[in-house]
Amino acid sequence: MASAALKETPLLIVNLIMVMTVAYVLGKGIEVLARTALIFLAVVLIIGGFSLLVILFAGIVDLQRLLPVMGEGTGPILKSVVEKNIHFPFAELIVATVLMPALNQKKTGIKAGYLAILFCGVMLAQTSAITISVLGTNITERSVFPLLTMVGKANISEFIERTEILVVMVLIIGVFFKISLYYYAALMCTSELFKIPYKKLIYPYAVIILGNSMVLSRSYSEHLMKGSKYLYTVLPVFTIVIPAVLVILVMIRILVRRMKSKSKSRSEPNSNSSPAS
């Protein structure tokens, strides 16, 4: 994103500002992060509504570009879901399990999580449909940031133009909270394993994250090339294999407890009846 929107700014400066901002918010606590997310949710919705109005009034939407719908059947869609979408972005929701202990009402939080996934899925589908109806499938597939390209084409009588800065704001907000969640998850896991207060780990982890961000990839294309390898090899271990093993172990534990409780309940009547005889 920095290579597309902040071409003259050194990558180190962009990463440093982002990591230090995230570290500062996490230092204030998870509740501050949640309230910050609530505020920026309203900002994102306002920007999204305004951008949608600008695109519609600019007259650049052509619904014919969406046709044919499922022209090659459901096979390519299911293949894309299995190969890509199940890992990114939906499998990344496993990081939300770290937030469960911080919830006051866990049942309400789980319901809110399901509603959030449904809402985000609808918004992603709507955004993809509008992007294709403006740019077409070819440009959408080739573009690095198709949403940025689409909004950049919106122009109302040369009065409202250059609105792509709004998309950059939304992308920065999204990246901020994504880094925050992964950052917080790493802090809490380390804190639980080594019994260290997580606030003492914030700035050492900030140095590690900043160093890795500069070493692992120096451009967005390099990031995609290296990230795609880990997306299909390393990420499924943490998002599918380990959670599935944990679920199976929990189910076995519950089954063993039920069998023990049944055996105890059966033995108690026999022990009570023996003195009477």
C-alpha positions, -999 to +999 in steps of 0.1 A: +000+000+000+028+024+008+044+017-026+012+027-043+000+057-022+032+070-005+058+066-033+082+092-020+081+082+016+107+056+028+092+023+038+110+024+071+092+056+081+058+042+072+063+010+091+078+028+121+048+051+124+023+022+121+041-001+145+046+026+172+009+037+169-002+001+174+021-004+203+008+028+220-028+017+217-021-018+229-003-003+259-035+014+269-053-020+269-077-041+248-107-021+258-092+011+243-085-008+211-121-020+210-135+015+216-111+029+189-124+002+165-160+013+172-152+049+164-133+041+132-161+017+121-184+048+118-156+066+099-152+036+074-190+034+069-193+071+062-163+070+037-178+039+021-213+055+017-198+087+003-175+068-022-205+047-033-225+079-040-196+094-060-192+063-081-230+061-088-233+098-097-202+097-119-220+073-142-191+048-145-211+017-134-220-007-161-238-038-148-233-056-181-197-062-170-210-085-143-225-109-169-225-138-173-230-147-137-213-181-130-207-185-168-184-214-161-206-230-134-199-233-097-166-252-102-143-223-104-160-206-075-157-236-052-121-240-063-113-204-055-130-208-021-110-239-012-076-227-025-077-190-015-107-176+004-109-202+031-073-193+041-075-155+034-093-137+049-117-160+068-093-185+083-075-156+099-105-152+122-089-178+145-070-149+160-103-137+175-101-167+200-075-148+219-101-121+225-126-145+241-111-143+277-115-105+276-153-106+269-177-099+298-205-118+280-191-146+259-224-158+244-233-123+233-198-119+219-200-151+199-233-139+183-218-105+176-189-123+159-212-143+136-230-111+127-197-094+120-186-122+096-220-121+078-218-083+075-182-083+063-190-110+037-219-090+023-197-058+022-169-077+004-193-092-021-209-058-028-175-041-031-163-068-055-195-065-077-192-027-079-154-029-087-161-054-116-190-033-129-167-003-131-133-018-142-143-051-158-128-085-149-095-081-168-085-048-151-098-060-117-076-092-119-045-073-130-047-043-107-027-044-075-054-023-057-085-025-078-106-006-052-081+023-054-082+022-092-120+022-093-124+052-070-097+071-089-119+069-120-148+086-103-152+123-113-183+145-110-181+175-134-144+180-124-157+192-090-154+160-069-124+141-080-092+125-066-113+107-040-089+078-038-074+094-007-105+081+010-097+046+000-062+050+013-076+061+046-098+029+048-069+007+039-047+023+066-075+018+092-079-018+082-042-025+083-040-008+117-066-031+133-053-062+116-018-056+129-033-048+163-051-081+166-021-102+155+002-081+177-021-086+207-025-123+201+013-127+200+016-107+232-010-127+251+003-161+240+038-152+251+025-138+283+006-170+291+035-193+282+062-174+301+041-157+328+053-123+318+030-092+319+021-085+283+028-048+286+065-055+292+066-073+259+050-045+238+081-026+227+104-055+223+079-071+200+076-037+182+113-039+174+109-075+161+079-067+140+095-036+125+127-055+117+108-084+101+087-060+080+119-045+065+137-078+060+110-102+048+097-080+019+108-046+006+079-042-018+043-052-023+051-076-051+078-093-030+053-095-002+028-113-024+054-137-037+066-147-003+033-145+014+016-168-011+040-196-001+032-193+036-005-189+028-009-225+016+018-242+037+022-225+071-011-207+077-033-238+074-014-255+103-024-226+126-059-220+113-071-255+105-049-283+118-042-271+154-077-258+160-092-291+147-068-311+170-078-289+200-115-294+192-111-332+190-092-332+223-118-312+240-146-335+228-126-365+240-122-348+274-159-341+277-168-377+267-144-391+293-159-368+320-194-379+311-184-416+312-168-411+347-198-392+360-221-420+348-200-447+364-200-427+397-238-423+396-242-461+390-218-470+418-234-447+444-268-466+446-250-499+450-229-485+479-260-471+496-279-503+493-252-526+507-255-515+544-293-519+543-290-555+532 
